[in-house]
């Protein structure tokens, strides 16, 4: 079955950490979530290293088919995964981790956009 562009796939779940927590800067499963000025919280981190769901296993690609979007659902802020384009049956779900993810770890991207390891695009 095809997943249509814009369809909601899931919510990135994990432990909510303040930006200055040690894990916020070292975890491979940490997503930065913008805060709300009205609550005087600029940003927090959602870390799925020890608590999370299937979304923490989505791999990175320089040509992702899933977008990561901070959203508000009622009074709750979430990190939503949405289809960035139509996704066909059997196709792997892929997000773009960002250049910082690779640079901070001294890694090259090994996605399918290039047969050789390459800097993330």
C-alpha positions as CSV (number, residue, x, y, z in Angstrom):
1,X,0.0,0.0,0.0
2,X,1.3,3.5,-0.9
3,X,1.6,6.1,1.9
4,X,0.5,9.4,0.5
5,X,2.6,12.6,0.7
6,X,1.7,14.4,3.9
7,X,0.4,11.4,5.8
8,X,1.3,11.3,9.5
9,X,3.5,8.3,10.2
10,X,4.2,8.6,13.9
11,X,5.6,10.6,16.8
12,X,9.2,10.5,17.8
13,X,9.0,9.5,21.5
14,X,11.7,9.6,24.1
15,X,12.9,11.1,27.4
16,X,12.5,14.9,27.5
17,X,15.8,16.6,28.6
18,X,16.9,20.1,29.1
19,X,19.3,21.4,26.4
20,X,22.2,21.5,28.9
21,X,21.8,17.8,30.0
22,X,24.9,15.8,29.1
23,X,22.9,13.2,27.1
24,X,21.4,16.0,25.0
25,X,24.8,16.5,23.4
26,X,26.0,13.0,23.2
27,X,23.1,10.7,22.4
28,X,22.8,9.4,18.8
29,X,19.0,9.4,19.4
30,X,18.5,13.0,20.5
31,X,16.2,15.4,18.5
32,X,16.1,19.1,19.3
33,X,12.6,20.4,19.8
34,X,11.8,24.1,19.7
35,X,10.1,25.4,22.8
36,X,7.5,28.1,23.3
37,X,8.3,31.6,24.5
38,X,5.0,31.7,26.5
39,X,6.4,28.9,28.6
40,X,9.9,30.4,28.8
41,X,11.4,27.2,27.4
42,X,13.5,27.9,24.4
43,X,14.4,24.3,23.4
44,X,14.4,20.8,24.8
45,X,15.7,17.5,23.6
46,X,13.8,14.3,23.0
47,X,16.2,11.4,23.5
48,X,15.0,8.0,22.4
49,X,18.2,6.2,23.4
50,X,16.5,4.2,26.3
51,X,12.9,5.1,25.9
52,X,11.2,5.4,22.5
53,X,9.3,3.7,19.7
54,X,9.9,2.5,16.2
55,X,10.7,6.0,14.9
56,X,14.2,5.9,16.6
57,X,15.2,3.2,14.1
58,X,14.5,5.3,10.9
59,X,17.8,5.7,9.0
60,X,19.2,8.8,7.3
61,X,19.4,9.6,3.6
62,X,20.4,12.7,1.6
63,X,17.2,12.1,-0.3
64,X,14.7,11.4,2.5
65,X,11.1,10.4,2.0
66,X,10.1,11.4,5.6
67,X,10.1,14.8,7.1
68,X,10.5,15.6,10.8
69,X,8.2,18.3,11.9
70,X,7.7,19.9,15.3
71,X,4.0,20.3,15.8
72,X,1.5,21.3,18.5
73,X,-1.3,18.9,19.3
74,X,-3.6,20.6,21.8
75,X,-1.2,21.8,24.6
76,X,1.4,19.2,23.8
77,X,4.4,19.7,21.5
78,X,5.5,16.7,19.5
79,X,8.0,15.7,16.9
80,X,6.0,14.3,14.0
81,X,7.1,12.1,11.2
82,X,5.2,12.8,7.9
83,X,5.6,11.4,4.4
84,X,7.6,14.0,2.4
85,X,6.4,12.3,-0.8
86,X,4.4,9.3,-1.8
87,X,6.1,6.2,-0.3
88,X,5.5,2.9,-2.0
89,X,5.2,-0.6,-0.5
90,X,8.6,-2.1,0.4
91,X,10.4,1.3,0.4
92,X,12.5,2.1,3.4
93,X,11.5,5.1,5.5
94,X,14.3,7.6,5.6
95,X,14.9,11.0,7.2
96,X,17.8,13.4,6.9
97,X,19.8,13.5,10.2
98,X,21.5,16.8,9.2
99,X,25.1,17.8,8.5
100,X,25.8,18.4,12.2
101,X,25.0,14.8,13.1
102,X,27.7,13.5,10.8
103,X,30.3,16.3,11.3
104,X,30.1,16.0,15.2
105,X,30.8,12.3,14.9
106,X,33.4,12.5,12.2
107,X,31.3,10.4,9.9
108,X,30.5,10.3,6.2
109,X,27.0,9.5,4.9
110,X,26.6,6.1,3.3
111,X,23.1,6.5,1.8
112,X,22.0,5.3,-1.6
113,X,22.4,8.7,-3.3
114,X,26.1,7.9,-3.9
115,X,27.8,4.5,-4.0
116,X,30.7,5.9,-2.0
117,X,30.7,7.4,1.5
118,X,30.1,11.2,1.0
119,X,29.5,14.3,3.0
120,X,25.8,14.7,3.8
121,X,24.0,17.0,1.3
